[in-house]
Amino acid sequence: AFFANKVEHESRHCNGKGLPRQGSSSFDRVYTANQNCGHAYPTFLAVLWCAGLLCSQAPAAFAGLMYLFVRQKYFVGYLGERTQSTPGYLFGKRIILFLFLMSVAGILNYYLVFFFGSDFEIHIKTITSAISPLLLIP
């Protein structure tokens, strides 16, 4: 809602009415940042749900909250110069990778239980809980 509100505000500020795709460079930056965030959310939601369901809910929820904060930073950085959005983008990629690895660990644990009877769920939850605070390091 914040991103859409910024696009609408910038559109009205630049051209008066409507949502044109071409206009001032500030509108283009806001519109592009909104599109980039919108395109990234389906991937984020997929790996967030998989990590939470298959591995551990608490570290997945923490990473999800961090990702929302980082996307906000990316969007606000994109409003200035495009180089200001780079730290938010790279930080977001790291969080998505963490969630993806949690998902893969959960899937591997499922197959280990299914085929071999070995359950490493406790170990995986301990490791992910210990690693998740490291996401705070820029």
N, C-alpha and C positions, 0 to 999 in steps of 0.2 A: 504494500500500500504506500509505503514511503517513496519507493522508486517511481511508481506510477504518478504520485502526487508531484514529484519533482519534474517529471516529463511534462505533465500538464501545465505546471507553473511556468516552466521555461518556454513552452510553446506559446502561452498567452502573453508572456513578457516580450517575446521576439516578434510575433506576427499578429497578435490580437485574438484570433479565433482559430479553432480547429487544431489538428495535429499534423502539420506538414512534415514530410520526411526530409526536406531540404530547407535550410534556413541558415541561421547564424552558426558559428562554430560551437558556441556554448550549447545550443540546442542539439547539435549533432553529437556532442560528447555525452550529454545526458541521455539521449535516445540510445546511443550505442552501449552505454553502460547498463541501461535497463535491459536491452536485448541480451547482452552477455550474461547478466545475472539470471534472466529467465531461461536461457539455454542451459545453464549449469545446474539449475535446481532439480530436474528429473534424475540426473546422475547422482546428485547428492542424496536425494530421498531414497533411491534404490539401495545405495551402499549403506545408508544409515539404518534402514529397516533390516537389511540382511545382517549387518553387524550386530544390531540389537537382538534380533531373534536367534541367530545362530551362534553368537559368541557370548557377549556380556552387555547388559543393558546400561549400566552406569557409565562405563567409559564411552560407549557409543553416544549416550545422551550428552555427556560432557563435550565430546568432539563435535556433536551437532550444534550445541550452543556456541562453541568456539567458531564453527564455520559461519554461522549467522552473523556473528560479530565481525569476522574477517570480510565477509561479503559486503557488509556495511562500510567497512574501511576501504575496500576496493572501489565501491561506488562513489564515495566521497572523494577519494583520491583521483578518480577518473574525471570528476568535475573540474579539477584544477588542470594539471598537465597529465598526459598519459603515463609519464614516467613515475608519477606519484602513486599510481595504482599498482605498480609492479610488486611491491612488498605484499600487498593484500592478495594478489593473484598467486604468488608463489607460496604463501602461507596456506591459502585455500587448497592448492594442489597437494600440499603435504598432509592436510587433514583428510582429504579424499583418499589419499594413498593409505593412511592409517586405517580408515574405515574399510577400505577394500581388503587390506591384509587381515583385519579382524574377521571379515566375511570368509576369506579363504581358510583361515585357521578354524573357524567354526565348521565349515564344510569338510575339511580334512578330519577333524575330530569325529564328525558324524560317520564318515566312512571307516575310520579306525574302529569305532564302536561296532559298526555293522558287520565288518568283515573279520576283525581280529578280537573283538571284545575288550580292547584297551580304551579306557576313557581318560583323556587328558584335560577334561573340562576345568577342573580346579586349577591346574597349572596354567592353562590359557587365560582364565579369568584373573589370576594373580599377575601374570605378565602384562596383560592389557591394562589392568588397574595401575600397575607401576609405571607403565610407559605413557599413559594418557596425560599426566601432568607435564611431561616433556614437550607437549604440543604448545605450551605457553612460551617456550624459548623461540625468539624470532629468528 
